[in-house]
Amino acid sequence: MQAAPQEQALPADATEIKRPWTTSLYLENDLFGETDQNYTNGIRLSWVSPNLSSYRDDPAVPALINNVNDRLDRLLDFRTGLTRNVVVSLGQLIYTPADRDATALQVDDRPYAGYLYLGFGFHARTSDRLDSVGVNLGVVGPAALGEQAQDAIHDLRNIKKFQGWDNQLRNEPALQLVYENKLRLFNQPLPFGMQHDFISHAGIALGNVGSYLNVGGEYRIGWDLPEDFGTSAVRPAGDNSAPGSGDTRLILSDSLLYGLHGFVSVDGRLVGNDIFLDGNTWRDSHSIDKEYLVADVSVGLSFLVRQWKVSYGQVFRSREFKGQEHHHEYGSLSISYTW
C-alpha cells in the first residue's frame, strides 16, 4: 500500500501571492429520486477561508470571525495541523410526510419540520488527515421558513403544495456540536494516467437537533483527483475545502487543471436523538419511533476545471423510522469555486 504523497512545500511568498477562498453551494432534493417526502430538500452556502497559520488574528479573515475564533481557539488544540481553515455556512433543511393532501396530523408518518441554521467550522489539515470541529446555531419550527421555501420551489416547478404544514414542529432554538476525522488511507497511481484513493471518516455530533456516532468512507477513481477529502454533502462536517484552498496546484501554478472521477461513499450512524423524528425537546409535539441505525450510500461523478468543482451523487438512505415503507432516495449537487 502506497502512502499518500507528502504535502508540497510552498515558496516563502506563495501564501502572499495566492490565498484563495472557496465558496460552495450545495443542493439536495428528493425530486431527483422521483419522490417528494421525508428529507425533501436541503440547501447550504459555505465559505472556506484561505490557509491560516492560526485561527485568530489572521488578516485573511474578517475581524468579526477573528473575534469568534479568539474565544474558541483555546478549545481547538490541533497540534498536528499543518494548515488551518475556517468555514462559515448558512443552510436550511426541510422534512415532510408522504401524503401532501392531508391537512390532519399524520400520526403514522414523520412530522413536518424546517431547520434554518448558521454554522461555524474549524479545520486542521495535513496531506492525509483532516480534523473538523463545528457548531451549528439555528431554529427549528415555523421561524425556519420551511413551508415558505417549499411553497416557493413548488410554485417555480408548478407542483402541488403540501397542505399539512399547520402540524409542523414548534419553534425551538437549535444547537449542534460536531467533530469529524478524515484519513486518506491510500492514494495510488493506475494505468492510463488514472489514480484512486480511499478516505475514511468517523465522527460524533451532540445537540438537541441530533446526536449520533458515525463512521464511513469514500472511494474515488479517475484523473487528477483534487487534493481534498472527498465529496461534500449537506451534513455536519461535510465541508472539506473542495476544490482547493489546500490544493497546492492552485497556489503554485497558473496552468489549467482538469479532472474527472467517480466516487462511492458510505456513512453509517448510530442515532441517539433526532428532533425531526423525536419531536420538540421541551414541548409536546408530533413524533414517531425512529430507527437507531441509519445508513447512506452515495454514487456519483465529480468534475474539476481549474477553480471549479462540480459533483453530483445519488444518495440511497435506509429507513429512518418504524413503519417507513421504503428506503429514501435523493440527489445531491455541489458546486464549488476557489477564488
C-alpha positions in Angstrom: 0.0 0.0 0.0 1.5 3.3 -1.1 1.3 6.2 1.4 -0.3 9.5 0.4 2.1 12.0 -1.2 3.6 14.5 1.2 2.2 18.0 1.1 4.2 20.0 -1.4 6.4 22.7 0.0 5.4 26.3 -0.8 7.6 29.1 -1.8 8.2 31.6 1.0 5.9 34.2 -0.6 3.3 31.8 -2.0 0.7 32.5 0.6 1.1 36.2 -0.1 0.6 35.7 -3.8 -2.5 33.4 -3.6 -4.6 33.0 -0.5 -7.8 31.7 -2.1 -11.2 31.4 -0.5 -13.6 28.6 -1.6 -17.4 29.2 -1.9 -19.6 26.2 -2.2 -23.3 25.8 -3.0 -25.0 22.5 -2.0 -28.4 21.5 -3.2 -30.2 18.3 -2.3 -33.7 17.3 -3.3 -35.7 14.1 -3.5 -37.3 15.0 -6.8 -34.1 13.6 -8.2 -35.3 10.3 -6.8 -38.8 10.9 -8.1 -40.3 11.3 -4.6 -41.4 14.2 -2.5 -41.3 13.2 1.1 -39.1 12.6 4.2 -35.9 14.6 3.8 -37.2 16.5 0.8 -34.9 19.5 0.4 -31.6 20.8 1.7 -29.5 23.8 0.7 -26.3 25.2 2.1 -24.0 28.1 1.1 -20.5 27.9 2.6 -17.3 29.9 2.6 -14.0 28.3 3.4 -11.1 30.6 4.3 -7.6 30.6 2.9 -5.0 28.5 4.7 -4.3 30.1 8.1 -1.3 29.8 10.4 -3.6 30.5 13.3 -7.4 30.6 14.0 -7.1 34.1 15.3 -5.7 37.5 14.3 -5.2 36.5 10.6 -5.6 39.4 8.1 -7.2 37.0 5.6 -10.3 36.5 7.9 -12.8 39.3 8.7 -12.5 40.9 12.1 -15.9 39.6 13.3 -14.8 36.0 12.6 -11.5 36.6 14.2 -13.3 37.7 17.4 -15.2 34.5 17.5 -12.1 32.5 16.7 -10.3 34.2 19.6 -12.8 32.7 22.1 -12.9 29.2 20.5 -9.2 28.8 19.7 -8.4 27.7 23.3 -10.8 24.7 22.9 -9.4 23.6 19.5 -5.8 22.4 20.1 -4.9 20.8 16.7 -1.2 20.3 17.3 -0.8 18.1 14.2 -2.5 20.5 11.8 -0.1 21.9 9.2 -2.7 24.2 7.7 -6.0 25.5 9.1 -9.2 26.8 7.7 -12.4 28.5 9.0 -15.8 27.7 7.5 -18.9 29.8 7.7 -22.2 28.2 6.4 -25.8 29.1 6.1 -28.3 26.3 5.5 -31.8 25.0 5.6 -33.3 21.5 5.7 -37.0 20.5 5.1 -38.8 17.3 6.1 -42.4 16.3 5.2 -44.6 13.2 5.5 -45.7 11.3 2.4 -49.3 12.5 2.0 -49.2 16.0 0.6 -53.0 16.4 0.6 -53.8 15.5 4.2 -54.4 18.5 6.5 -54.9 16.5 9.7 -51.9 15.2 11.7 -50.5 12.0 10.2 -49.7 10.1 13.3 -48.1 7.1 11.4 -45.6 9.3 9.5 -42.8 11.7 10.3 -43.5 15.3 11.4 -43.4 18.4 9.1 -40.2 20.3 10.1 -37.9 23.0 8.8 -34.5 23.8 10.1 -32.6 27.1 9.5 -29.0 27.4 10.8 -25.7 29.3 10.8 -22.6 27.2 11.1 -19.0 27.8 12.1 -16.4 25.2 11.3 -12.7 24.8 12.0 -10.4 22.6 10.0 -6.8 21.4 10.7 -5.3 19.5 7.8 -2.2 17.7 6.6 -1.9 16.0 3.2 -3.6 12.9 4.5 -5.6 13.9 7.6 -8.5 16.4 8.2 -9.8 17.2 11.7 -13.0 19.2 11.8 -14.9 20.9 14.7 -18.1 22.7 14.0 -21.0 24.4 15.8 -24.4 25.0 14.2 -26.8 27.5 15.7 -30.4 28.0 14.4 -34.0 27.3 14.8 -36.5 24.5 14.2 -40.1 25.3 13.5 -42.1 27.9 11.6 -39.3 30.5 12.1 -37.1 28.3 9.9 -39.4 29.2 6.9 -39.6 25.6 5.7 -43.2 26.0 4.5 -42.4 29.2 2.6 -39.3 27.7 1.0 -41.0 24.6 -0.1 -44.0 26.5 -1.5 -41.7 28.7 -3.5 -40.0 25.7 -5.0 -43.3 24.1 -5.8 -44.6 27.3 -7.4 -41.5 27.5 -9.5 -41.9 23.9 -10.7 -45.7 24.1 -10.9 -46.0 21.2 -8.3 -48.9 20.8 -6.0 -48.2 22.1 -2.5 -48.2 20.2 0.8 -51.3 21.0 2.9 -50.3 19.9 6.4 -47.7 22.5 7.5 -50.0 23.6 10.4 -48.8 20.4 12.1 -45.1 21.2 11.9 -42.8 21.1 14.9 -43.0 24.2 17.1 -40.3 26.9 17.3 -37.2 25.7 19.2 -33.7 27.1 19.4 -31.3 24.6 17.8 -27.7 23.8 18.7 -25.4 21.1 17.5 -21.7 20.5 18.1 -19.8 18.2 15.7 -16.4 16.6 15.4 -15.2 14.5 12.5 -11.9 13.0 11.5 -11.0 12.0 7.9 -7.9 10.0 6.9 -6.6 9.3 3.4 -5.7 5.7 3.7 -4.1 5.4 0.3 -3.5 7.3 -2.9 -2.1 5.2 -5.7 -1.5 5.6 -9.5 -3.3 3.4 -12.1 -2.8 2.8 -15.8 -3.9 5.4 -18.4 -2.9 8.3 -16.1 -5.6 7.5 -13.6 -5.3 7.3 -9.8 -7.5 6.1 -6.9 -7.7 6.8 -3.2 -9.8 6.0 -0.2 -10.8 8.4 2.6 -12.3 7.2 5.8 -14.3 9.3 8.2 -15.6 8.9 11.8 -17.3 11.5 14.0 -19.7 12.4 16.7 -22.5 15.0 17.0 -24.2 16.3 20.1 -27.2 18.7 20.4 -31.0 19.0 20.6 -31.1 18.8 16.7 -29.4 15.4 16.7 -26.8 13.3 18.4 -25.1 10.4 16.8 -21.9 8.5 16.2 -21.0 8.0 12.5 -18.4 6.1 10.5 -17.8 5.6 6.8 -15.6 6.2 3.8 -15.3 7.3 0.2 -13.5 5.6 -2.7 -12.6 7.7 -5.7 -11.1 6.7 -9.1 -10.3 8.9 -12.1 -8.0 11.5 -13.5 -6.4 14.3 -11.4 -8.1 13.7 -8.1 -8.5 17.0 -6.2 -6.3 17.4 -3.2 -9.3 17.5 -0.8 -11.1 15.0 1.4 -14.0 13.8 -0.7 -17.3 15.0 -2.0 -19.2 17.2 0.5 -22.8 16.7 1.4 -25.4 18.8 3.3 -24.5 17.3 6.6 -22.5 18.4 9.6 -18.7 18.5 8.9 -19.4 18.0 5.2 -17.2 20.9 4.0 -13.6 20.0 3.3 -12.1 22.9 1.4 -13.0 21.5 -2.0 -11.6 22.1 -4.5 -8.6 23.9 -3.4 -7.8 26.3 -0.6 -5.5 23.4 0.3 -4.7 22.3 -3.3 -1.1 23.2 -3.9 -1.6 23.0 -7.7 -3.9 26.1 -7.5 -1.4 28.0 -5.4 1.8 27.2 -7.2 0.6 27.1 -10.9 -1.4 29.1 -13.2 -1.8 26.2 -15.6 -5.3 24.8 -16.3 -6.5 21.9 -14.2 -8.9 19.3 -15.5 -10.1 16.3 -13.6 -12.9 13.7 -13.7 -13.5 11.0 -11.2 -16.3 8.7 -9.9 -16.9 8.1 -6.3 -18.8 5.7 -4.0 -19.3 6.8 -0.4 -21.0 5.2 2.6 -21.9 6.6 6.0 -23.4 4.7 8.9 -24.9 6.4 12.0 -25.9 5.2 15.5 -28.6 7.7 16.4 -29.2 9.0 19.9 -31.7 11.7 19.3 -33.2 13.2 16.1 -35.6 16.2 16.6 -37.0 15.6 13.1 -38.4 12.3 14.3 -38.5 12.6 18.1 -40.3 15.9 18.0 -39.7 19.0 20.1 -37.4 18.7 23.0 -39.2 20.7 25.7 -42.7 21.0 24.3 -45.4 18.5 23.2 -45.3 17.8 19.5 -45.8 15.0 17.0 -43.2 12.3 17.0 -42.6 8.8 15.6 -40.4 5.9 16.7 -37.0 6.1 15.0 -34.6 3.6 13.8 -31.3 3.7 15.7 -29.1 2.5 12.9 -29.3 4.5 9.6 -27.0 4.2 6.6 -26.4 6.3 3.4 -24.8 5.1 0.2 -23.9 7.7 -2.5 -22.7 7.1 -6.0 -21.7 9.9 -8.4 -19.3 11.8 -10.6 -17.2 14.9 -9.9 -15.6 17.3 -12.4 -12.7 19.6 -11.7 -12.0 22.5 -14.1 -9.4 25.0 -12.8 -11.1 26.7 -9.8 -14.4 24.9 -10.3 -15.5 21.6 -8.9 -19.0 20.2 -9.7 -20.2 17.0 -8.1 -23.4 15.1 -8.4 -24.3 12.0 -6.3 -27.4 9.9 -6.0 -28.0 9.1 -2.3 -29.8 6.0 -1.0 -30.8 6.2 2.7 -32.1 3.3 4.8 -35.4 3.5 6.7 -35.2 6.2 9.4 -38.4 5.4 11.4 -40.7 2.5 12.3 -43.3 1.9 9.7 -41.5 3.7 6.9 -42.5 1.7 3.7 -39.3 2.2 1.6 -35.8 3.4 1.8 -35.3 7.1 0.8 -33.5 8.4 -2.3 -32.4 11.9 -3.3 -29.9 13.7 -5.5 -27.0 15.8 -4.1 -25.4 18.5 -6.2 -22.4 20.6 -5.1 -20.8 23.5 -7.0 -17.5 24.9 -5.5 -15.4 27.8 -6.7 -12.0 28.8 -5.4 -11.2 32.5 -5.8 
